[in-house]
Protein backbone atom coordinates (compact mmCIF):
# COMPACT_ATOMS: atom_id res chain seq x y z
CA UNK A 1 0.00 0.00 0.00
CA UNK A 2 1.43 3.37 -0.98
CA UNK A 3 1.59 6.29 1.44
CA UNK A 4 -1.20 7.99 -0.53
CA UNK A 5 -3.45 4.93 -0.05
CA UNK A 6 -2.75 4.64 3.68
CA UNK A 7 -5.32 6.07 6.04
CA UNK A 8 -4.32 8.82 8.42
CA UNK A 9 -5.88 6.70 11.18
CA UNK A 10 -3.81 3.61 10.44
CA UNK A 11 -1.10 2.55 12.86
CA UNK A 12 2.25 3.89 11.81
CA UNK A 13 4.75 6.64 12.36
CA UNK A 14 3.59 8.51 15.46
CA UNK A 15 5.36 11.61 14.19
CA UNK A 16 3.05 11.78 11.16
CA UNK A 17 -0.27 10.72 12.69
CA UNK A 18 -2.04 12.16 15.68
CA UNK A 19 -5.45 11.93 17.27
CA UNK A 20 -6.92 14.58 19.54
CA UNK A 21 -10.17 15.76 21.01
CA UNK A 22 -11.50 18.35 18.56
CA UNK A 23 -14.81 19.26 20.16
CA UNK A 24 -17.46 18.17 22.59
CA UNK A 25 -20.86 17.88 20.94
CA UNK A 26 -24.33 17.42 22.43
CA UNK A 27 -26.95 14.96 21.24
CA UNK A 28 -30.46 16.39 21.02
CA UNK A 29 -33.71 14.60 21.80
CA UNK A 30 -33.91 13.31 18.21
CA UNK A 31 -30.40 11.80 18.43
CA UNK A 32 -28.85 14.46 16.21
CA UNK A 33 -25.59 16.26 16.78
CA UNK A 34 -23.70 19.03 15.03
CA UNK A 35 -20.03 18.88 14.09
CA UNK A 36 -18.52 22.35 14.51
CA UNK A 37 -18.05 24.25 11.23
CA UNK A 38 -14.30 24.70 11.77
CA UNK A 39 -13.85 20.92 12.10
CA UNK A 40 -16.07 20.22 9.07
CA UNK A 41 -14.05 22.71 7.03
CA UNK A 42 -10.69 21.25 8.10
CA UNK A 43 -11.94 17.70 7.41
CA UNK A 44 -13.48 18.75 4.07
CA UNK A 45 -16.89 17.42 5.16
CA UNK A 46 -19.69 18.85 3.03
CA UNK A 47 -23.46 18.46 2.96
CA UNK A 48 -24.35 15.05 1.54
CA UNK A 49 -21.02 13.42 2.47
CA UNK A 50 -21.27 9.94 3.99
CA UNK A 51 -19.52 9.13 7.26
CA UNK A 52 -19.16 5.63 8.72
CA UNK A 53 -19.72 5.39 12.47
CA UNK A 54 -17.24 2.84 13.84
CA UNK A 55 -17.60 1.66 17.43
CA UNK A 56 -15.19 -0.06 19.79
CA UNK A 57 -16.35 -2.20 22.70
CA UNK A 58 -14.86 -2.99 26.07
CA UNK A 59 -16.52 -5.54 28.35
CA UNK A 60 -19.56 -5.65 26.04
CA UNK A 61 -20.18 -1.89 26.19
CA UNK A 62 -19.50 0.64 23.44
CA UNK A 63 -16.70 2.83 24.75
CA UNK A 64 -15.61 4.71 21.63
CA UNK A 65 -17.27 5.91 18.42
CA UNK A 66 -15.25 7.25 15.50
CA UNK A 67 -16.51 8.90 12.32
CA UNK A 68 -14.63 8.04 9.13
CA UNK A 69 -15.35 9.36 5.66
CA UNK A 70 -16.72 6.45 3.63
CA UNK A 71 -14.12 6.99 0.91
CA UNK A 72 -11.39 6.60 3.58
CA UNK A 73 -12.93 3.51 5.16
CA UNK A 74 -11.20 0.99 2.90
CA UNK A 75 -7.73 2.41 3.59
CA UNK A 76 -8.46 2.59 7.32
CA UNK A 77 -9.56 -1.06 7.46
CA UNK A 78 -6.51 -2.14 5.46
CA UNK A 79 -4.25 -0.11 7.75
CA UNK A 80 -5.64 -1.76 10.88
CA UNK A 81 -5.95 -5.31 9.52
CA UNK A 82 -2.83 -5.37 7.35
CA UNK A 83 -0.40 -5.93 10.23
CA UNK A 84 -2.68 -8.63 11.69
CA UNK A 85 -2.81 -10.59 8.43
CA UNK A 86 0.93 -10.10 7.94
CA UNK A 87 1.54 -11.73 11.35
CA UNK A 88 -0.70 -14.68 10.43
CA UNK A 89 1.23 -15.46 7.26
Residue frames as a rotation matrix with the C-alpha (Angstrom) as fourth column:
UNK 1
0.592 0.806 0.000 0.00
0.806 -0.592 0.000 0.00
0.000 0.000 -1.000 0.00
UNK 2
-0.263 -0.685 0.679 1.43
0.626 -0.657 -0.420 3.37
0.734 0.315 0.602 -0.98
UNK 3
-0.845 -0.108 -0.524 1.59
0.498 -0.519 -0.695 6.29
-0.197 -0.848 0.492 1.44
UNK 4
-0.809 0.586 -0.040 -1.20
-0.549 -0.731 0.404 7.99
0.208 0.349 0.914 -0.53
UNK 5
-0.144 0.780 -0.609 -3.45
-0.152 0.591 0.792 4.93
0.978 0.207 0.033 -0.05
UNK 6
-0.601 -0.149 -0.786 -2.75
0.669 0.445 -0.595 4.64
0.438 -0.883 -0.168 3.68
UNK 7
0.525 0.837 0.156 -5.32
0.513 -0.458 0.727 6.07
0.679 -0.302 -0.669 6.04
UNK 8
-0.161 -0.543 0.824 -4.32
-0.407 -0.724 -0.556 8.82
0.899 -0.425 -0.105 8.42
UNK 9
0.459 0.431 0.777 -5.88
-0.880 0.099 0.465 6.70
0.124 -0.897 0.425 11.18
UNK 10
0.793 -0.184 -0.581 -3.81
0.048 0.969 -0.241 3.61
0.608 0.163 0.777 10.44
UNK 11
0.801 -0.586 -0.121 -1.10
0.211 0.086 0.974 2.55
-0.561 -0.805 0.192 12.86
UNK 12
0.582 -0.648 0.491 2.25
0.645 0.001 -0.764 3.89
0.495 0.761 0.419 11.81
UNK 13
-0.486 -0.864 0.133 4.75
0.662 -0.463 -0.589 6.64
0.570 -0.198 0.797 12.36
UNK 14
0.207 0.588 -0.782 3.59
0.960 -0.278 0.046 8.51
-0.190 -0.760 -0.621 15.46
UNK 15
-0.582 -0.501 -0.640 5.36
0.384 -0.863 0.327 11.61
-0.717 -0.055 0.695 14.19
UNK 16
-0.968 0.231 0.103 3.05
0.021 -0.330 0.944 11.78
0.251 0.915 0.315 11.16
UNK 17
-0.165 0.970 -0.178 -0.27
0.307 0.222 0.926 10.72
0.938 0.098 -0.334 12.69
UNK 18
-0.997 -0.080 -0.004 -2.04
0.024 -0.254 -0.967 12.16
0.076 -0.964 0.255 15.68
UNK 19
-0.106 0.991 -0.084 -5.45
0.614 0.132 0.778 11.93
0.782 0.031 -0.623 17.27
UNK 20
-0.979 -0.176 -0.103 -6.92
0.190 -0.605 -0.774 14.58
0.074 -0.777 0.625 19.54
UNK 21
-0.113 0.958 -0.264 -10.17
0.877 -0.029 -0.480 15.76
-0.467 -0.286 -0.837 21.01
UNK 22
-0.742 -0.127 0.659 -11.50
0.556 -0.665 0.498 18.35
0.375 0.736 0.564 18.56
UNK 23
-0.540 0.660 0.522 -14.81
-0.611 -0.734 0.297 19.26
0.579 -0.158 0.800 20.16
UNK 24
-0.880 0.470 0.065 -17.46
0.266 0.602 -0.753 18.17
-0.393 -0.646 -0.655 22.59
UNK 25
-0.733 0.678 -0.057 -20.86
-0.383 -0.342 0.858 17.88
0.562 0.651 0.510 20.94
UNK 26
-0.604 0.640 0.474 -24.33
-0.488 0.173 -0.856 17.42
-0.630 -0.748 0.208 22.43
UNK 27
-0.901 0.432 0.037 -26.95
0.334 0.638 0.694 14.96
0.276 0.638 -0.719 21.24
UNK 28
-0.651 0.721 0.236 -30.46
-0.748 -0.662 -0.045 16.39
0.124 -0.206 0.971 21.02
UNK 29
-0.209 0.666 0.717 -33.71
-0.588 0.500 -0.636 14.60
-0.781 -0.554 0.287 21.80
UNK 30
0.811 0.484 -0.328 -33.91
-0.536 0.392 -0.747 13.31
-0.233 0.782 0.578 18.21
UNK 31
0.627 -0.639 0.446 -30.40
0.446 0.764 0.467 11.80
-0.639 -0.093 0.764 18.43
UNK 32
0.707 -0.353 0.613 -28.85
0.517 -0.333 -0.788 14.46
0.482 0.874 -0.053 16.21
UNK 33
0.389 -0.648 -0.654 -25.59
0.544 -0.411 0.731 16.26
-0.743 -0.641 0.193 16.78
UNK 34
0.994 -0.092 0.059 -23.70
-0.015 -0.648 -0.761 19.03
0.108 0.756 -0.646 15.03
UNK 35
0.211 -0.977 -0.017 -20.03
0.967 0.206 0.153 18.88
-0.146 -0.048 0.988 14.09
UNK 36
0.321 -0.111 -0.941 -18.52
0.205 -0.961 0.183 22.35
-0.925 -0.252 -0.286 14.51
UNK 37
0.987 0.142 -0.070 -18.05
-0.022 -0.313 -0.950 24.25
-0.157 0.939 -0.306 11.23
UNK 38
0.346 -0.931 -0.119 -14.30
-0.926 -0.359 0.116 24.70
-0.151 0.071 -0.986 11.77
UNK 39
-0.305 -0.427 0.851 -13.85
-0.354 0.881 0.315 20.92
-0.884 -0.205 -0.419 12.10
UNK 40
0.561 0.569 0.602 -16.07
0.383 0.466 -0.798 20.22
-0.734 0.678 0.044 9.07
UNK 41
0.901 -0.257 -0.350 -14.05
-0.431 -0.630 -0.647 22.71
-0.054 0.733 -0.678 7.03
UNK 42
-0.009 -0.988 0.152 -10.69
-0.942 0.059 0.329 21.25
-0.335 -0.140 -0.932 8.10
UNK 43
-0.404 -0.069 0.912 -11.94
-0.075 0.996 0.043 17.70
-0.912 -0.051 -0.407 7.41
UNK 44
-0.848 0.117 -0.517 -13.48
-0.529 -0.229 0.817 18.75
-0.023 0.966 0.256 4.07
UNK 45
-0.684 0.720 0.120 -16.89
0.654 0.678 -0.337 17.42
-0.324 -0.152 -0.934 5.16
UNK 46
-0.902 0.408 -0.142 -19.69
-0.425 -0.777 0.464 18.85
0.079 0.479 0.875 3.03
UNK 47
-0.071 0.965 0.251 -23.46
-0.757 0.112 -0.644 18.46
-0.650 -0.236 0.723 2.96
UNK 48
0.732 0.460 -0.502 -24.35
-0.677 0.576 -0.458 15.05
0.079 0.675 0.733 1.54
UNK 49
-0.317 -0.895 -0.313 -21.02
-0.743 0.439 -0.504 13.42
0.589 0.073 -0.805 2.47
UNK 50
0.749 0.494 -0.442 -21.27
-0.170 0.787 0.593 9.94
0.641 -0.368 0.673 3.99
UNK 51
-0.252 -0.781 0.571 -19.52
-0.886 -0.051 -0.461 9.13
0.389 -0.622 -0.679 7.26
UNK 52
0.147 0.216 -0.965 -19.16
0.124 0.964 0.235 5.63
0.981 -0.154 0.114 8.72
UNK 53
0.380 0.004 0.925 -19.72
-0.885 -0.290 0.365 5.39
0.270 -0.957 -0.106 12.47
UNK 54
0.058 -0.489 -0.871 -17.24
-0.012 0.872 -0.490 2.84
0.998 0.039 0.044 13.84
UNK 55
0.672 0.247 0.698 -17.60
-0.669 -0.201 0.715 1.66
0.317 -0.948 0.030 17.43
UNK 56
-0.457 -0.769 -0.446 -15.19
-0.257 0.594 -0.762 -0.06
0.851 -0.234 -0.469 19.79
UNK 57
0.684 0.729 0.031 -16.35
-0.300 0.243 0.922 -2.20
0.665 -0.640 0.385 22.70
UNK 58
-0.652 -0.755 0.068 -14.86
-0.393 0.260 -0.882 -2.99
0.648 -0.602 -0.466 26.07
UNK 59
-0.955 0.269 0.129 -16.52
0.035 0.531 -0.847 -5.54
-0.296 -0.804 -0.516 28.35
UNK 60
-0.466 0.806 0.365 -19.56
0.882 0.457 0.117 -5.65
-0.072 0.376 -0.924 26.04
UNK 61
0.492 0.604 -0.628 -20.18
0.549 -0.774 -0.315 -1.89
-0.676 -0.190 -0.712 26.19
UNK 62
0.471 -0.316 0.823 -19.50
0.707 -0.424 -0.567 0.64
0.528 0.849 0.024 23.44
UNK 63
0.358 -0.434 -0.827 -16.70
0.724 -0.431 0.539 2.83
-0.590 -0.791 0.160 24.75
UNK 64
-0.489 -0.592 -0.641 -15.61
-0.036 -0.720 0.693 4.71
-0.872 0.362 0.331 21.63
UNK 65
0.556 0.616 0.559 -17.27
0.632 0.124 -0.765 5.91
-0.540 0.778 -0.320 18.42
UNK 66
-0.527 -0.740 -0.417 -15.25
0.137 -0.559 0.818 7.25
-0.838 0.374 0.396 15.50
UNK 67
0.723 0.677 -0.137 -16.51
0.000 -0.198 -0.980 8.90
-0.691 0.709 -0.143 12.32
UNK 68
-0.470 -0.862 0.191 -14.63
0.164 0.127 0.978 8.04
-0.868 0.491 0.082 9.13
UNK 69
-0.040 0.402 -0.915 -15.35
-0.882 -0.444 -0.157 9.36
-0.469 0.801 0.372 5.66
UNK 70
0.728 0.418 0.544 -16.72
-0.172 0.879 -0.445 6.45
-0.664 0.231 0.711 3.63
UNK 71
0.880 -0.418 -0.226 -14.12
-0.214 0.074 -0.974 6.99
0.424 0.905 -0.024 0.91
UNK 72
-0.071 -0.932 0.356 -11.39
-0.876 -0.112 -0.470 6.60
0.478 -0.345 -0.808 3.58
UNK 73
0.554 0.404 0.728 -12.93
-0.775 0.568 0.275 3.51
-0.303 -0.717 0.628 5.16
UNK 74
0.957 -0.196 -0.213 -11.20
0.055 0.847 -0.529 0.99
0.284 0.495 0.821 2.90
UNK 75
0.105 -0.982 0.155 -7.73
-0.107 -0.166 -0.980 2.41
0.989 0.087 -0.123 3.59
UNK 76
-0.034 -0.067 0.997 -8.46
-0.962 -0.269 -0.051 2.59
0.271 -0.961 -0.055 7.32
UNK 77
0.840 0.392 0.375 -9.56
-0.479 0.861 0.173 -1.06
-0.255 -0.325 0.911 7.46
UNK 78
0.752 -0.624 -0.213 -6.51
0.233 0.554 -0.800 -2.14
0.616 0.552 0.562 5.46
UNK 79
-0.024 -0.801 0.598 -4.25
-0.481 -0.515 -0.709 -0.11
0.876 -0.305 -0.373 7.75
UNK 80
0.122 0.143 0.982 -5.64
-0.988 0.113 0.106 -1.76
-0.096 -0.983 0.155 10.88
UNK 81
0.834 0.324 0.446 -5.95
-0.325 0.943 -0.078 -5.31
-0.445 -0.080 0.892 9.52
UNK 82
0.686 -0.608 -0.400 -2.83
-0.417 0.123 -0.901 -5.37
0.597 0.785 -0.169 7.35
UNK 83
-0.302 -0.870 0.389 -0.40
-0.862 0.075 -0.501 -5.93
0.407 -0.486 -0.773 10.23
UNK 84
0.101 0.414 0.904 -2.68
-0.753 0.626 -0.202 -8.63
-0.650 -0.661 0.376 11.69
UNK 85
0.956 0.292 0.007 -2.81
-0.205 0.689 -0.695 -10.59
-0.208 0.664 0.719 8.43
UNK 86
0.374 -0.905 -0.202 0.93
-0.619 -0.081 -0.782 -10.10
0.691 0.417 -0.590 7.94
UNK 87
-0.329 -0.483 0.811 1.54
-0.940 0.245 -0.236 -11.73
-0.085 -0.840 -0.535 11.35
UNK 88
0.450 0.610 0.652 -0.70
-0.523 0.772 -0.361 -14.68
-0.724 -0.179 0.667 10.43
UNK 89
0.827 -0.129 -0.548 1.23
-0.495 0.296 -0.817 -15.46
0.267 0.947 0.181 7.26
